[in-house]
Amino acid sequence: MIKLHDIELARDKLKHQLNRTPLLVAKSLSNDAREVRLKLETEQPIGAFKIRGASNAISNLNAEQLARGVVCASTGNHGRALAFAANKVGAKATVCMSSLVPENKIRAIAELGADICIHGNSQDQAQEKVDELVRDQGMTEIPPFDHADIIAGQGTIGLEILEDWPDVDTLIIGLSGGGLISGIALVAKSINKNIRVIGVSPKNCAAMAASLKANKPVEIEEKESIADSLGGGIGLNNRYTFELVRKLVDDVVLLEEKQIEAAITHLYLEENLVTEGAGAAGVSLLLEDALSHQLQKPLGKRIAVVISGGNIDEKQLKQIVKKTPPHF
Ligand SMILES: *Cc1c(COP(=O)(O)O)cnc(C)c1O
């Protein structure tokens, strides 16, 4: 099992490689009754927190594993993070993708120094290629969330928040596979079990919420979401994150697409922040009173929101800001 100590070790290792990100007071979201601070993972290289887990996982490989290289099938922030982190230590990263992945995503990962391997017409077929490279070439697969080193790496966010703000009482965190929230919740609950940990997922892709309801990991049919980094299942053979989320997360709130868009727009106009849907999602809960019905009790008075990433297409951002009415 992963412990607070593993996350402290990860922090010590990552200290020299990664930025400590700011915890910024958000005036536009704070009032007499509450203070809100934003943990800006948008400031990481590659624009998202995934660099923490990927760097930690790579730092735990031995020389032989590094020489054979690492591999994953993620085309999003995890793929970028793995490419970046491997490149930094001179190891080879291979990112497998299906032929349906758009050119700009392929280029972004190739530019970070990874080898690209196009295989098949679906994410599942890309994953088959990963399995083959692990089997035949001895590469090490670094998965996006269900891995002890990944969870420990993401958990370093929790250590930083609690150091900067020891009396924080509520954490709001985007939830997909659950690596991010598991790591942070582990830290928070180990240090002060009264800190509330709230996950947010798009209604359109809420595999963890469905699994919690079913009491076991389940697959769901997903629809597209503006928070594309929160898509994807939790894996039917989930080893870590399902149990951790079940044990440590107090509430999981499901968001409508327009609520996520309102959060992107608010952060852009009121806080001058460029965020992707997954990065902004937590802020929806602070903008939309109706969502509090999904909570077991009202939000606390000292709330930290993890702004997990900023990788949004500029055109898409402009369209969203244009069509979303201002929120008061
Ligand atoms: C991956 C990701 C998440 C969700 O992380 P999980 O560990 O899969 O729950 C949230 N925000 C961004 C920007 C991401 O890239």
The ligand as a MOL file (V3000), in Angstrom:
LIG
                    3D

  0  0  0     0  0            999 V3000
M  V30 BEGIN CTAB
M  V30 COUNTS 15 15 0 0 0
M  V30 BEGIN ATOM
M  V30 1 C -5.1130 13.2900 -16.1780 0
M  V30 2 C -5.7190 14.5750 -15.8040 0
M  V30 3 C -6.6750 14.6780 -14.7600 0
M  V30 4 C -7.2170 13.4810 -14.0050 0
M  V30 5 O -6.2280 12.7250 -13.3780 0
M  V30 6 P -6.5260 11.2220 -12.9170 0
M  V30 7 O -5.3210 10.8100 -12.1730 0
M  V30 8 O -6.7290 10.4090 -14.1750 0
M  V30 9 O -7.7720 11.2440 -12.1110 0
M  V30 10 C -7.1420 15.9400 -14.4320 0
M  V30 11 N -6.7350 17.0480 -15.0940 0
M  V30 12 C -5.8410 16.9890 -16.0920 0
M  V30 13 C -5.4380 18.2540 -16.7640 0
M  V30 14 C -5.2950 15.7490 -16.4900 0
M  V30 15 O -4.4080 15.7120 -17.4890 0
M  V30 END ATOM
M  V30 BEGIN BOND
M  V30 1 1 1 2
M  V30 2 1 2 3
M  V30 3 2 2 14
M  V30 4 1 3 4
M  V30 5 2 3 10
M  V30 6 1 4 5
M  V30 7 1 5 6
M  V30 8 2 6 7
M  V30 9 1 6 8
M  V30 10 1 6 9
M  V30 11 1 10 11
M  V30 12 2 11 12
M  V30 13 1 12 13
M  V30 14 1 12 14
M  V30 15 1 14 15
M  V30 END BOND
M  V30 END CTAB
M  END
